[in-house]
């Protein structure tokens, strides 16, 4: 972590580092014994593993440069923790800042929910540097998810002048985040019981039988562990708890956020947002 964030609790990426020198090598093709330049470059790890393929004029933005810029910006905030996470092969990286300042902390149904700023970058040739705002529930360390149009911005041209614009971007995004805070507060007052949760899971046609059974089996243990009320807010937090604590990648170096299980739970959370407040289970014919 850069020097500006030394007073904040830091959680490094497990068994991998996102901060390394990227090697660039022109790609060639053999044709009738001759080598032809194909107009593309391979981006490689120090060990020679392929990260991505890019054009000759593609500008590589280093993870360390993204890290340093955002660390400098968030150094003026009260930050509870900073966590780094990487994808398979370290081709993608995200850093999560949990913000402690009063303006970024709300109470929802008796729960403390903090704003989480997520920044990241990629060496796959497709992922530009980015930042978006999310939320983090203190009682269970859940990352909140699922709402439409995640609030954030991509930086296709990453430069130092971004620093002066970040305050306005954060404030604008936070105003949109408040819509979710209001939704969650309403959910904390709407009853939603075990039968409704099971019905919602069964309605997700893209889930396999095993995925449905696993999700339903985690409902009561999660409700009991975190002392959730049987409300829409409680049911939503069962989904986010499963995504946060019960999904993983086969590759232990890869953060669960990059796993298929986490993508499935994010899709479920999005679908949960579209449920009517008077949702009821329709009996099978």
N, C-alpha and C positions, 0 to 999 in steps of 0.2 A: 504494500500500500504506500502511496506517496506521502511525503513528510507532512503535508498539511492536515492529514487525518489521523495523526498518531495518538490523539486522545480519545479515539472512538474504538469500541470493540470491533475487532476485525475477524471475519470467518473466511479463511482462504478456500479456494476450490479444492475439492478432495482429490488427492493423488495426481493432480495435474496443475499446470500453470497456464494462464491465458497470455502471459507476458513473455514473449520470446521473439527472436529475430526471424522474420519471414524471408525465405530465400526465393528468388524469382529466376526462372529459367525459361528461355524461349523454346517453344515446342517445334519439332521438325517431323517430317514424314519422309519415309523412303519410297522413291518412285523410280523403278528401273535402275536401281543402284545409285541414284542421286538423292541427296537430302534437300528437301524443300522446306522453306520457312512457311508455317501455316498461319502466321499472323496472330498467334496466341501465346501467352506465357503461362507456365505452371507456377502456382504458389505452393511452396513446400515448407514443412517444419524443418528444424535443424537436423532431424533424423532422416529427412528425405521423404516423409509421408505427404501425400497430395492433399492440399487444402481446397484448392479451387483452380479454375482456368479462367483467365481474363484476357482482355485485349491488350495490345502493346501500350496504348495510351491510358490504361486504367491506373488511377492513383490509389496506391495502397495506403489506407489509414490505419496506423498502428493502434492496437488496443491500449498500449501504454500512454499514447497521446490523448485518447478519449478519457482514460482514467484520470490523468493529471489535470485535464481541464475541468472535469466535473468535481474532482476532489477540491480543486481550488474554489469552485463556486459554492459547494456545500460546506466548506470550512466556516462560512459565516452563519451556518445553521446549527441548531442543537440536533445532533445525529446520534441515535441510540446504537445503531450497528451498521456495519458495511459487510456485505457478503458477495463473494465472487462465485460464479458457476459457469461451467463450460459444457459444450456439446461433445458428441462423439468425434474424436480426432482433433478436438480443440478448434474446430473451424468457426464456431460461434461462441460468444462470451456475453454474459450479462453481469451487471453489478447492481445490487439492491441497497438503497439507503433508506433506513427507517427513520422518519423525521419526528422529533420530539417537541418542536415548538408548538405553543398552544393553538395557533391558527391552523395547524395541520393534524390536530387530535380532536376527535369527537366522541360523544357517548351515544351508543345505539342500544336501546333496550337494556341499559345497565352495563353494557360492554364497552371497554375502551378500544377504539379503532383508530389506528394511526395511518397517516399517508405514507405510502411507499413509492419512492422514485426509483425507476428502473432504467438504467442506461446500458447500452451494449454496442457491439460491433461484430463484424464477421470477416473471415478471410476466404469465404466460399465464392466470392465474385458476385454475390447476389444481395448480401446483407449490408446495408449502409449503416453508419453510426446512427443511433436513435436514443430517444428518451421518452418514457411515458409514465404517467401517474397511475398507481393502483392503491390498494389498501391492505392493511395488516392488522389482524385481530389479536390483541395482546394475550387473552386468556389461553389461547391454544396455538399461537404463532401461525395461524392460517394466513395464507395469501389469498386475498379475495379476487374473484374473477367472474366472467360471464356476461358483463353488460356489453351492449352493442357499442361499436365505435370507441374502442379503447382510446383513452385520452393521451395523445402524445404527438411527437414530431420526429420525422427522419431528417438527417442532415446529409444530403447528397453531396454537398460541397462543405467539407469539414475544415474550419479554419478558426484561428484565435478570436476573430470578431464575433463568434457565436457567444462567447462568454458574456458580453454586454447585453445579449438578447434573452438570456435564460430566465432572468427574474420575471420578465413579462410573460414568457411562455408558461412558467410555473403558475403564476397568478391566474392566467386565463384558463389553464387546465383545471386548477383547483376549483374555480367557479362551476365548472361542469361536473366535477366530482361530487359537489354538494347535492346534485340531483340524486345520486346513488345513496348518499347518507339519508336523504329524506325517504327514499323508497325503503331502505332497510329499517328505518324507524317505524314506518307503517307496517312492515312485515312483522315486527316484534309484537304487534297487537292482533295479528290475524291467526286464529287457531289452524294448526296443520298437524294431523296426527300420523301415527305409524302406518295406518291403512292407506292414507293419502300418499305417503312417501313411497310405499311399495307399489301403488298404482302408477305413480309417476315414473318409477324405474321401469316397470313393465311396459309402459307406453313408448320407451326409447327403442324403436325397432332396429336400430343399428347395433345394439348391444347383443353379444352372444349370451347364451343361457348361463355360462360360467360367470361372465361379467355382471349380469343381473343378480345372480345368487350371491356373489362376493359383495356387491354394493349393498344389497338388502341385509346381509348378515352383519355388516358394520354399523347399521343404523342404531340399534339399542346400545351396544358398547360405547359408541361415540356420544350419544345422548347422555348416558350415565357418567362417562368420564369427565365431560365438560359441563355437566349439570345444565344441559340445554332445556329450555322450555319447548313444549310441542307447539311451535308457531312456525310460520313461513321463514322467519329469521333463523330459528333453530334448525329447520330442515336444510336451509341453504348452507348453514355452517357445517352440517354433516357432510355435504358434498365437498366443501372447500377443505375440510379436515381430511377426507379420504384422498383428495388430490395432493395435499401437502405432505401427509404422513404415511400414506399407503400405496403410493405409486413409486416405481423405481425403474431404472434402466438395467438391461442385462450387463452392460459395461459399467462396472462400479466407478469408473472415472468420470462418468457422465451424470450431470445433475438430473434429478427427476423431472424438472421442468421441460427437458428435451425428450422425455420418454413418450411412448404411445399412450400409456395409461393416463398420463397427465393430460394429454390432448383430448382423450375420451372424456375425462372428468370436466375439462373446460367446456366441451360441447354440451354436456349435461347441464352445467351451470347456466350456459346461455339459454338452453331450452327452458330451464326453471324460471328465468326472467319473464318468459312469455306466458306462464301459467296465469289464468284468471284468479282473482282473489277468492272466488267461490268454487274453486276446483273441487270436483268430487270424482270418485272412482266409478267408472261404468262397469257394471257386472258383465262378465263374459256371457255371450249368447249360448 
